[in-house]
Amino acid sequence: MPTLVQGIDALVEKARRIRPAGVFTQSFITNPLIEVDGDTATIAANLLAVFVGQPEGRGRLFAERYHLNAARTRRGWRISGVEGVPWWEAALPEVTPFHADVPRADADTAADRS
């Protein structure tokens, strides 16, 4: 079932929930299809996410189709909504991260929240 996420707070909460502490992630977003209609746009793209670290060094692959809405603002285009439709998920038997100090994707960073 697709999940609609709207607003920066909801997006941050979802990222923290699906990427718990100790889990390294890397995401690949490909093949964006963008349709512009005046000051709004719709975007469709593929997501492949890799999760490594829990439980017990195992990992998983996760594929999803993104559907995004965007709006033109005075400061440029901004994403106004994200819907993710899960396609598949696969468990990895064992994964070894080479560098424990690699920053996590959900680490606190300064972000433009405009």
Steps between C-alpha positions, in 0.01 A plus 500: 500500500650839403586742776461874441750715687446876506709763675857503626409375849317195362787427261762520777288278727463237227876504428582452867246220538624295203872570562563422868830572676781270393361440152695630202304584187568587142223597261492520124223700330486452123297557185310814608206591279395861554181661373470876550162675499549872567620542858454134597665179391470128553804274514525122484827320577640164608663452840740224603610521863761289675484459879804350680571437866202348675428250619839335550672648195229397259356728240207541268421644162182695447345621172228762476336720237491865604224740399580858596320832472694823466409867504684803364571755775686832513809300599466240224336159475412322826365149553156526657410132537652154468317171454692175504367178351706200620592251226715238670738430785782247535704392802878480472659212695802694629646840417829643619531880506860596418497831690311537827539879483306544174230761567142373506248649260272607785774667707414849615602748233422862434220496245314773316152462645347782292 
